[in-house]
Amino acid sequence: MLRQPIVAVMGHVDHGKTSILDKIRGSGIAAREAGGITQAIGASIIPLPTIQQICGDLLAKLKFNITIPGLLFIDTPGHAAFTNLRRRGGNLADIAILVVDINEGVMPQTKESIEILKKYRTPFIVACNKVDMVEGWRSDRGPVVPNIARQSEETTRRFETKLYNIVSQVFELGINADRFDRVSDYTKQVALVPVSAKTGEGVAEVLMVLAALAQKYLEESLKATDGPAKGTILEVKEQKGLGTVLDVIIYDGKLKVGDQIVVATQNGIIEAKVKTMLEPSGMAEMREKKAQFVQVREVRAATGVRVVAPGTEGAASGMPLLGVGANVEEAQEQLRKEVGEVLIETDSDGIIIKADSLGSLEALMVLLKEAGIPVRKSSIGPITKKDVSDAEALRAKDPLHGVIVGFNISKPDFQTNVPVIVSDVIYRLIEQYAEWKESQKKNIELAKLDVLVRPCKIELLKGYVFRQNNPAIVGVEVLAGLLKSGCPLMNKQGQTLTQVKGIQLEQENVDRAEKGKRVAASLPDVTVGRQVQEGDILYSAIPEEHFREYKAYKDHLTDDEKNVLKEIAEIMRVKNAVWGI
C-alpha cells in the first residue's frame, strides 16, 4: 500500500505559492461528495477522488491511471518551511513545487530554493504562475496546452519568450528544464508547467505531473508501514483549554491516542503520552480562527495532525517526534543521534550559529561546512546573553570567530558589542558572513600595517626653512607615500639622519600627510645647511624586518608606495645586496 507523497511548495515571495494551493482547495469544493479535501495541520491533503475531479478528462485523454491515495501539500507559510521539514539523512518532502512568476522569472529566493532542492536531491517541478498576466493572454479554465494553442501569434511569442527565459535562468543554476509536454526524460529534465492560480488553467496539469512523477520514480519510498510513528514537529503553540499542542507531520508509521512518544529538545529527551489528536473537520481552512476540529483516535502516514501530549512544553519546530514501540531506550537513542548531529558544542574554534528550527540549523551547518567555516556552537532559538558571552570569549582568541550568525531569527533586543549577522535567506547569510570576515581581515591587516614604518619620499622645499636646528623646522612636500609623525628619515645614501617629531598643516597639528601635501615638519638632530640641504630628497628609513612584512600587505599599498619601497630597496642594496630578501 502506498502513502501520499509529501509535497513542499517553495518559491520567491509573492510569486503565488499560497494562491496555487488555495486554487487547488477551491477547485475541490464542488467535489465534496467525491471525497473532499481534508485540511491537516500545516498541510493540505488532496485525496485521489479530488485529484481525479480536478484533472477531469485530462487523465482519460492521456490514459493515465493514478494509484497513489492523494497528495499531502505542506502548507507552512514562509520560505523556511522546507528546511523545517527534515528527518535524519534528508528532507521530509518527497517532491516539491517551485513556484515562479513567469513575468518576473528567477528571483533570489528562487535561486535559494533550487540550491536547497539540489542539496537534498529532492525531485521538483516548476509551476510558471501568472500566465494570465502575459500581455494579450486569453484565459480558459480548461487544460493549459490547448489554451496556449488558442492564443494569438504575438501572445504566444511573448509567452514562449518568458517561459524560455526561465529555462535559461535555471540552466545557469545547473538545472536542465523544458515545458512539461516537451520533456522526453523526466530523470534528466525538470518540467515547467504554465499555470494561473487566478483562473485555474494549468492546475490540473500540476497535479497530474506531480502524481505521475511520484508514481514512476518514488514508489519504493512511498510504501506505507504499520510501525511506530515517525514525525517532524512543524509548530509548537499554546491553545486555550488544551495547553501546549504540537502540529506534526507524520511521515511514516501510525500514531494512536494513548501511544507513548519521545520528543527531542535542546535540554534532552521528553517522554509523553498522546492524550488527544485533532484534525480539522470537513473543508475547514486551518488558518481560519473559526475552523472546527474533530478528535481522531488514529492517524497513518503521511498526514498532519495536532497532538496534545502533556509535558512537551520544551519541544521546538523542526524537532523529531517518534512513537515508542517495544523499546523506549532504542527510541531515545535514535533521537539523541539525530539531534546530536546538529546541536553541537565542540572544543575547536569557530563561530556561533543560531536558527529557528533544527532543520534550519542543519541547512546552515551544511553550507558553512562546505564554505570551510568552522562552527564552535550551534543551537535553536533567540540569541541569549550566554551566546554573546561565548562569542566575546571566542573573539579574544580569534577576532574572525567572534560573531553570531542567525538564520530566521531576530537580532537580540539587548545591547551587544559582538557582531550579529541575521537573515532569512540562507545563501545571503553566508555571503554576509564572508563580507564581514573580509572586512575584519582588512581591518586587522591595516592595524598591523599602521605600526610599520610607512614608505615615504619627501622633498625639503627651498625657501621654507623656518628654523635651522634644535629642532629644524622646514617646509616639505610629500612626493609619494605617507609621511607620519615618528617616521625615521634617511638620505639617498641610506644614512638615517633624523625622525619626524611633528607635522603641521595650515598651522594645525596633524599626525600624517598624504602624497601631494605641503606641510611643516619638525626634524631633530639635524641642521639645515649641514646634514640636510634645501631641495634634498629624503626617504623613510624602513627597518629590514618591516620591509619583509610589507610583502604580505602589498594589496593595501598604493602604487606610489610600492614604487618608493622599490627605490628604498635599491638604495639599501648598494651596501647589502641581500637587504630585505
C-alpha positions in Angstrom: 0.0 0.0 0.0 1.3 3.4 -1.0 1.0 6.6 1.2 0.5 10.1 -0.1 3.7 11.8 -1.3 4.7 14.8 0.8 4.9 17.8 -1.5 6.7 21.0 -0.4 5.7 24.3 -2.0 8.6 26.7 -2.5 9.4 29.9 -4.3 10.1 33.7 -4.1 7.8 35.8 -2.0 4.6 37.0 -3.8 5.1 34.6 -6.7 1.9 32.8 -5.8 2.8 29.8 -3.6 -0.3 30.1 -1.3 -2.5 31.2 -4.2 -1.9 28.0 -6.1 -2.7 25.9 -3.0 -5.8 28.0 -2.5 -6.9 27.3 -6.1 -6.4 23.6 -5.6 -8.5 23.7 -2.5 -11.1 25.8 -4.1 -11.3 23.5 -7.1 -12.2 20.7 -4.8 -15.1 22.4 -3.1 -17.5 21.1 -5.7 -16.1 17.7 -5.3 -17.0 17.2 -1.6 -19.1 14.2 -2.3 -16.2 12.7 -4.3 -14.0 12.7 -1.2 -13.4 16.3 -0.4 -10.2 17.9 0.8 -9.0 17.2 4.3 -7.2 20.1 5.8 -4.4 18.8 8.1 -2.2 20.8 10.4 0.2 22.8 8.3 -0.8 20.7 5.3 -3.5 20.1 2.7 -4.4 16.5 1.9 -5.8 16.3 -1.6 -7.3 12.8 -1.9 -7.4 10.8 -5.1 -11.1 11.5 -5.9 -10.4 15.2 -5.7 -7.4 14.9 -8.0 -9.5 13.0 -10.4 -12.2 15.6 -10.2 -9.8 18.5 -10.9 -8.0 16.7 -13.7 -11.2 15.6 -15.4 -10.9 14.4 -18.9 -7.2 15.0 -19.0 -6.5 11.7 -17.3 -8.6 9.8 -19.8 -7.1 11.6 -22.8 -3.6 10.7 -21.6 -4.6 7.2 -20.5 -3.1 7.9 -17.1 -4.1 5.9 -14.0 -3.4 7.4 -10.6 -2.5 4.8 -8.0 -1.3 7.0 -5.1 -4.1 7.7 -2.5 -3.6 11.5 -2.8 -1.1 14.3 -2.3 0.0 15.9 1.0 0.9 19.5 0.4 3.0 21.2 3.1 1.2 24.4 3.8 3.5 26.1 6.3 3.8 29.8 5.5 7.2 31.4 5.0 10.2 30.4 3.0 11.8 28.5 5.9 9.1 25.8 5.6 11.3 23.5 3.5 14.3 23.5 5.8 12.0 22.9 8.8 10.8 19.7 7.1 13.6 17.4 7.9 14.3 13.9 9.0 17.5 12.2 9.6 19.6 11.8 6.5 17.5 14.0 4.3 14.4 16.1 3.8 10.9 15.2 4.7 9.4 16.2 1.4 9.3 13.5 -1.3 8.8 16.0 -4.1 8.4 19.8 -4.4 6.7 22.5 -6.5 8.9 25.6 -7.2 6.5 28.5 -8.0 8.0 31.1 -10.3 6.2 34.2 -11.6 6.5 33.8 -15.4 6.7 37.5 -15.8 9.4 38.1 -13.3 11.5 35.0 -13.7 14.0 33.6 -11.3 14.5 35.8 -8.2 16.9 35.5 -5.1 14.6 33.1 -3.1 14.0 31.1 -6.3 17.8 30.5 -6.5 18.0 29.6 -2.9 15.1 27.1 -3.3 16.9 25.5 -6.2 20.1 25.2 -4.3 18.3 23.6 -1.3 16.4 21.2 -3.6 19.7 20.2 -5.2 21.3 19.8 -1.8 18.6 17.4 -0.6 18.3 15.8 -4.1 14.5 16.4 -4.0 12.8 16.0 -7.3 10.7 19.0 -8.3 8.6 20.7 -10.9 8.4 24.4 -11.7 4.9 26.0 -11.7 5.2 29.0 -14.0 2.5 31.1 -12.4 0.5 34.2 -13.6 0.3 33.2 -17.3 -2.9 35.2 -17.3 -0.8 38.3 -16.8 1.1 37.8 -20.1 0.1 40.7 -22.3 -2.8 39.7 -24.6 -3.4 36.4 -22.8 -7.0 35.0 -23.1 -7.8 32.7 -20.2 -9.7 29.4 -20.4 -10.4 27.1 -17.5 -9.6 24.0 -19.4 -6.2 22.3 -19.9 -3.3 24.8 -20.4 -1.7 23.3 -23.5 -4.7 23.6 -25.8 -5.2 27.1 -24.4 -1.7 28.1 -25.4 -2.5 27.0 -28.9 -5.6 29.3 -29.0 -3.5 32.4 -28.2 -2.6 34.9 -30.9 0.7 34.6 -32.6 2.1 37.7 -30.8 0.8 36.5 -27.4 2.3 33.0 -28.0 5.6 34.7 -28.9 5.6 36.7 -25.6 4.7 33.6 -23.6 7.4 31.4 -25.1 10.0 34.2 -24.6 9.1 34.4 -20.9 9.0 30.7 -20.5 12.4 30.1 -22.1 13.9 33.0 -20.2 13.1 30.8 -17.1 14.6 27.8 -18.8 17.8 29.8 -19.4 17.9 31.1 -15.9 17.6 27.7 -14.2 20.1 26.3 -16.7 22.7 28.7 -15.3 21.9 27.2 -11.9 22.7 23.7 -13.2 19.1 22.6 -14.0 18.1 21.4 -17.4 14.4 22.2 -17.9 11.6 22.4 -20.5 7.9 22.8 -20.9 6.3 19.7 -19.3 4.8 18.4 -22.6 8.1 18.7 -24.3 10.2 16.8 -21.7 11.4 13.5 -23.1 13.1 12.2 -20.0 11.9 13.3 -16.6 15.1 11.9 -14.9 17.2 14.4 -16.8 14.9 17.4 -17.3 12.7 19.4 -14.9 9.2 20.0 -16.0 7.9 23.6 -16.3 4.1 23.7 -16.0 2.4 27.0 -17.1 -0.3 27.8 -14.6 -2.6 30.6 -13.3 -3.6 30.5 -9.7 -6.2 33.1 -10.6 -8.0 31.4 -13.4 -7.1 27.8 -12.6 -5.6 26.9 -16.0 -2.7 24.6 -15.6 -3.7 23.4 -12.1 -4.9 20.1 -13.4 -1.5 19.6 -15.1 0.4 20.5 -12.0 -1.4 17.7 -10.0 -1.1 15.2 -12.9 2.6 15.8 -13.3 3.2 15.5 -9.6 1.3 12.3 -9.4 3.0 10.8 -12.4 6.5 11.6 -11.1 5.7 10.3 -7.7 4.3 7.0 -9.0 7.1 6.4 -11.5 10.1 7.4 -9.5 9.2 7.4 -5.8 7.1 4.2 -5.5 9.6 2.4 -3.2 9.9 5.3 -0.8 6.1 5.7 -0.6 5.4 2.2 0.8 3.4 2.6 4.0 4.4 0.8 7.2 2.4 0.0 10.3 5.3 0.6 12.7 5.6 3.3 15.4 5.1 6.8 14.1 7.9 8.9 12.8 7.2 12.6 12.6 8.5 16.1 12.5 7.1 19.0 14.5 6.1 21.9 12.4 4.9 24.2 15.1 4.6 24.4 18.9 1.8 26.6 20.2 -0.5 27.2 23.2 -4.2 26.6 22.7 -6.8 27.7 25.1 -8.2 24.7 27.0 -5.6 22.3 25.8 -2.2 23.9 26.8 0.8 23.1 24.6 -0.1 21.5 21.3 2.2 20.1 18.6 1.4 20.4 14.9 3.1 17.4 13.5 3.7 15.8 10.1 3.7 12.0 10.4 5.8 10.7 7.5 6.0 7.0 8.5 4.0 4.6 10.6 0.9 5.2 12.6 0.1 7.1 15.8 -2.8 6.4 18.2 -4.3 8.1 21.3 -2.5 6.6 24.3 0.7 5.9 22.5 4.0 6.8 24.2 6.1 9.3 22.2 9.5 10.7 22.7 10.4 14.3 21.6 13.8 15.9 21.4 14.5 19.2 23.0 17.7 21.2 23.4 17.8 20.1 27.0 17.2 16.4 26.5 14.6 13.8 25.6 11.0 14.2 26.7 8.7 11.2 27.2 5.0 11.8 27.0 1.7 10.1 26.3 -0.7 11.2 23.5 -3.8 12.5 25.2 -5.7 13.9 22.2 -5.3 14.2 18.5 -7.2 16.7 16.4 -7.9 17.2 12.7 -10.0 20.0 11.2 -13.5 18.9 10.2 -14.6 18.9 6.6 -13.4 21.6 4.4 -12.1 24.0 7.2 -9.1 26.1 6.3 -6.6 25.6 9.0 -5.6 29.3 9.2 -9.2 30.4 9.9 -9.8 31.1 13.5 -13.2 29.6 13.3 -12.0 26.3 12.0 -13.7 23.4 13.8 -11.6 20.4 14.9 -12.6 16.9 15.5 -10.9 14.3 17.6 -9.4 11.3 16.0 -8.2 8.1 17.6 -5.6 7.1 15.0 -3.6 8.6 12.1 -1.4 7.0 9.4 1.4 8.4 7.3 1.5 10.6 5.5 -0.6 13.2 7.3 -0.6 16.2 9.5 -2.2 16.2 13.0 -2.4 18.3 16.1 -1.1 16.4 19.1 -1.9 17.1 22.7 0.7 15.4 25.0 1.2 16.9 28.4 4.9 17.6 29.3 6.0 18.5 25.8 6.5 22.3 26.5 10.2 22.2 25.6 9.7 21.0 22.1 10.7 23.2 19.1 9.8 23.3 15.4 11.8 21.0 13.2 12.5 18.6 16.1 11.7 14.9 15.6 8.9 13.1 17.3 8.9 9.3 17.5 6.3 6.8 18.6 7.7 4.3 21.1 7.5 0.7 20.2 8.6 -2.1 22.4 11.9 -0.4 23.4 11.8 3.1 24.8 15.6 3.3 25.2 16.0 2.5 21.5 13.7 5.3 20.5 15.5 7.7 22.8 18.9 6.8 21.4 17.6 7.3 17.9 16.5 10.8 18.8 19.9 11.6 20.5 21.8 10.6 17.4 19.6 12.7 15.1 19.6 15.8 17.3 23.3 15.4 18.3 24.3 15.6 14.6 23.0 19.2 14.5 23.1 20.6 18.0 26.9 20.6 18.7 29.4 22.1 21.0 33.0 21.3 20.3 36.3 22.2 21.8 37.6 23.6 18.5 37.4 27.2 17.5 34.7 28.6 15.2 31.7 30.8 15.1 28.4 30.6 17.0 25.3 29.9 14.9 21.6 30.1 15.8 18.4 29.2 13.9 14.6 29.0 14.5 14.4 25.2 14.0 16.5 22.1 13.8 16.1 21.9 10.0 17.2 25.5 9.5 20.2 24.9 11.7 21.1 21.8 9.8 20.8 23.5 6.5 23.0 26.4 7.7 25.6 24.0 9.1 25.9 22.1 5.8 26.5 25.3 3.9 29.1 26.6 6.4 30.9 23.3 6.3 31.1 23.5 2.5 32.4 27.0 2.7 35.1 25.9 5.2 33.7 28.0 8.0 34.1 26.2 11.4 31.3 26.1 13.9 32.0 26.3 17.7 28.5 26.1 18.9 25.0 25.7 17.4 21.6 26.0 19.0 17.9 26.7 18.4 16.1 29.8 19.5 16.7 33.5 20.0 20.2 34.9 20.8 20.9 34.9 24.5 23.3 36.8 26.7 25.2 33.5 27.1 25.6 33.3 23.3 27.1 36.9 23.4 29.4 36.0 26.3 30.6 32.9 24.4 31.2 35.0 21.3 33.2 37.5 23.2 35.4 34.7 24.6 35.9 33.4 21.0 36.8 36.9 19.8 39.5 37.2 22.4 41.1 34.1 20.9 40.4 34.9 17.2 38.7 38.1 16.1 37.4 36.3 13.0 35.4 33.9 15.2 33.8 36.5 17.5 30.5 36.7 15.7 27.0 35.2 15.9 25.3 34.1 12.7 21.5 33.6 12.8 19.1 32.1 10.3 15.4 33.0 10.5 15.8 34.7 13.9 15.9 38.4 15.0 18.8 40.4 16.4 18.8 40.5 20.2 16.8 43.1 22.0 19.7 44.0 24.3 22.9 45.9 23.5 25.9 43.9 22.5 29.4 44.7 21.1 29.5 41.4 19.4 28.7 41.4 15.6 25.4 39.7 14.9 24.6 38.7 11.3 21.0 37.6 10.7 19.0 36.8 7.5 16.0 34.8 6.4 17.8 34.0 3.1 20.4 31.3 3.9 22.7 31.9 1.0 22.7 35.7 1.6 23.7 34.9 5.2 26.8 33.0 4.0 27.6 36.0 1.7 27.2 38.5 4.6 29.5 36.5 6.8 32.1 36.3 4.1 31.8 40.0 3.6 32.1 40.7 7.3 35.1 38.3 7.6 36.9 40.1 4.7 36.2 43.4 6.3 37.6 42.2 9.6 40.7 40.7 8.0 41.3 44.0 6.2 40.9 45.9 9.5 43.3 43.6 11.2 45.9 43.9 8.4 45.5 47.7 8.4 46.0 47.8 12.1 49.2 45.7 11.7 50.2 47.9 8.8 49.8 51.0 10.9 52.6 50.0 13.3 55.1 49.6 10.4 57.3 52.5 9.1 55.3 53.5 6.0 57.0 54.0 2.7 57.5 57.7 2.1 59.5 60.1 -0.1 59.7 63.9 0.6 61.4 67.0 -0.7 62.8 69.7 1.6 61.3 72.8 -0.1 63.7 75.7 -1.0 62.9 78.9 0.8 60.8 77.2 3.5 63.3 76.9 6.4 61.5 78.1 9.5 64.3 77.0 11.9 67.7 75.6 11.1 68.1 73.3 14.1 67.0 72.3 17.7 64.8 71.1 16.0 65.0 72.1 12.4 61.5 73.1 11.1 61.2 73.0 7.4 58.5 73.0 4.7 58.3 69.7 2.9 56.3 68.2 0.1 55.2 64.6 0.2 56.2 63.2 -3.2 55.0 59.7 -2.6 53.6 57.5 0.1 52.5 58.6 3.6 54.5 60.8 5.9 53.7 60.0 9.6 54.8 61.6 12.8 57.7 59.5 14.3 58.9 58.3 10.9 62.7 57.9 10.7 64.2 59.6 7.6 67.3 58.7 5.5 69.1 60.3 2.6 69.8 58.8 -0.9 72.9 57.1 0.5 70.9 55.1 3.0 72.1 57.1 6.0 69.5 57.6 8.7 69.6 61.3 9.7 66.5 62.2 11.8 62.9 61.4 12.5 59.7 63.4 12.1 59.0 64.9 15.5 55.8 66.7 14.5 53.8 67.8 11.4 51.7 70.9 10.9 49.2 71.5 8.1 47.9 75.1 7.8 49.2 75.7 11.4 47.2 72.7 12.7 49.0 69.7 14.3 48.4 66.5 12.3 49.9 63.0 12.6 50.2 62.3 8.9 50.3 63.8 5.5 49.4 62.1 2.2 51.0 62.4 -1.3 50.8 65.9 -2.7 50.5 67.7 0.7 52.9 70.5 1.7 53.4 70.6 5.4 55.9 71.9 8.0 57.9 69.1 9.6 59.9 69.2 12.8 63.3 67.4 12.4 65.5 66.9 15.5 69.3 66.1 15.4 70.0 67.8 12.0 70.9 71.3 11.0 69.8 72.7 7.6 72.9 73.5 5.7 74.9 70.7 7.2 73.3 67.3 7.4 70.5 68.3 5.1 70.1 70.9 2.5 67.2 72.8 0.9 65.9 70.7 -2.0 67.1 67.4 -0.6 65.1 64.3 -1.2 64.6 62.1 1.9 63.1 58.6 2.3 61.5 56.9 5.2 64.2 54.7 6.9 62.3 51.4 6.8 63.8 48.6 9.0 64.7 45.5 7.1 62.1 43.3 9.0 59.4 45.9 8.2 60.3 45.7 4.5 59.9 41.9 4.6 56.5 42.2 6.3 55.2 44.5 3.6 55.3 41.6 1.2 52.2 40.2 3.0 50.4 43.6 2.8 51.0 44.7 -0.8 47.3 44.8 -1.5 46.9 47.6 1.0 49.7 49.8 -0.6 49.2 52.3 -3.3 51.2 52.1 -6.5 53.4 55.0 -5.5 54.1 53.4 -2.1 55.2 50.2 -3.9 57.5 52.3 -6.1 59.0 54.1 -3.1 59.6 50.6 -1.5 61.4 49.6 -4.6 63.6 52.8 -4.5 64.4 52.2 -0.8 65.4 48.6 -1.5 67.7 49.8 -4.3 69.4 52.3 -2.0 69.9 49.8 0.8 71.2 47.1 -1.6 74.1 49.2 -2.7 75.8 48.3 0.6 74.0 45.0 1.2 72.9 43.1 -1.9 70.5 40.8 0.0 68.9 43.5 2.1 65.2 42.7 2.6 65.4 39.4 0.8 
